[in-house]
Amino acid sequence: MPYRSRITGTGSYAPEQVLTNFDLEKKVDTSDEWITERTGIKERRIAKDEAASDLCLEASKQALQAAGVKPADIELIIVATMSGDMPMPSTASFLQKKLGAKHAAAFDLNAACSGFLYGLSVADNFIRSGAMKTILLVGAEVMSKFIDWQDRSTCVLFGDGAGAVVLERTTGQRGILSTHLYSDGNMWDYICLPGGGSQNPPSLKTLKNKMHFVKMKGNETFKVAVRTLEKLVLDTLKKNNIKPSGLAMLIPHQANLRIIKATAERLHLPMSRVAVNLDRYGNTSSASIPIALDEVVREGKIKKGDYILLESFGAGLTWASALIKW
Ligand code: UT7
C-alpha cells in the first residue's frame, strides 16, 4: 500500500489582547460599520510581548497532545510564517528548542497567506516519499508588528495567531488526498512588505518611508482572489472526482467574508458548511486555516471519512488548495 499522510492532531492559540473595530475607530478614520460590511471582521487579537515562536509553542503543545505524539518523536518542524521571530535563525529552530524536539530538523517557509497549505504539501510529500513518519506543521503570524497603525486600509485587516497540525504516516484511505500550489510573481506588488530584505536593506530611509510595513492594493487583490479561488476549488474537486455536494466542509483562508461567500456560492455550499472565524481573529495570514481547522475539529463539526477542502490566496501572489478525507 502506498504511504499517505494524515492529520492526527490539531491545536491553535491567539494572544489574549482583543482589539475591536470600536477601538480602531479611536485610532484611524474608520468605523465598525465599514469594517464589518467590507470585511466581516469585528475584532482581532494582538500580541504584546509574544514572538511568533511563543504562539507556535502553545498551538503545537495542543496538537501534539491531541495526536499523542511526544516532542522527541517529531522528525521535522515546518513553520509557515512571514512575521517570524527574526530573519535568522528560523522560527522553527526557536520552536524546536522550546518544545525540546531534539531529533527534529526545522525550517521556515514563506508563501504568505498560502504558507500553511504550501507547508502541508511539503510535509505530505516528505511522508508520501517514505522519508519521514511524523511532522509538525505550524502557521503563525504576528502581523501586528508589521502594520502601519495609521494606515486605515491595512490596519483594520490583520490579527495575530497560530495554528498547528501533526502529520503522521498511514497506509489507509483517510488522509491528505491532494495538494495544489500556484504562484504568479508578476503581481508581487499587490501585497508586499518592501523594506528589510536585500532589495531595500534596513536604513534610515526605509524607516522614514515606512517600508517595514505591509502595503496592499486591496481592491485589485480582491478581484483576482475571487476569480482565482472559484476556479481553484472546482479544479481541486474535479481532480479528485468529488462533487461539491459531497463536501462536508470548506476551510478557506480568512481574508474577507465577501471572498469566502463568493467561493461558497460557486460550490453551492451553505455557509453552515464553511468555517468562518475572521469576525474574531481578522486575517491571521498563514495561521488562519489551521486555526479554523482546529476549531471545527474541537467543535465536532467534521467526522471520520468527511471530505474537507482547504484553500488560500495571498501575497506572491500565491494560491493553494488541499483535499482531505478526514
Ligand atoms: O490575505 C491575503 C489576501 N488579501 C485579500 O484577499 C484582501 C483582498 N481585499 C479586500 O479584502 C478588500 O479589497 C479590502 C477590505 C481591503 C477593501 O475593501 P474594498 O471594498 O475593496 O474597498 P476599497 O479599497 O475599494 O476602498 C473603498 C473606499 C475608499 O474610499 P473612496 O476612495 O471610495 O472615497 C477607501 O479610501 O473605502 C475607503 N477605505 C476605508 N474607509 C473606512 C479604505 N479603508 C477604509 C477603512 N475605513 N478602514
Residues whose N, C-alpha, C, O or C-beta is under 5 A from the ligand:
A	BS01	UT7	D29 T30 S31 W34 R38 T39 C113 R152 S153 V156 G218 N219 T221 F222 A225 A255 N256 N283 F313 G314 A315
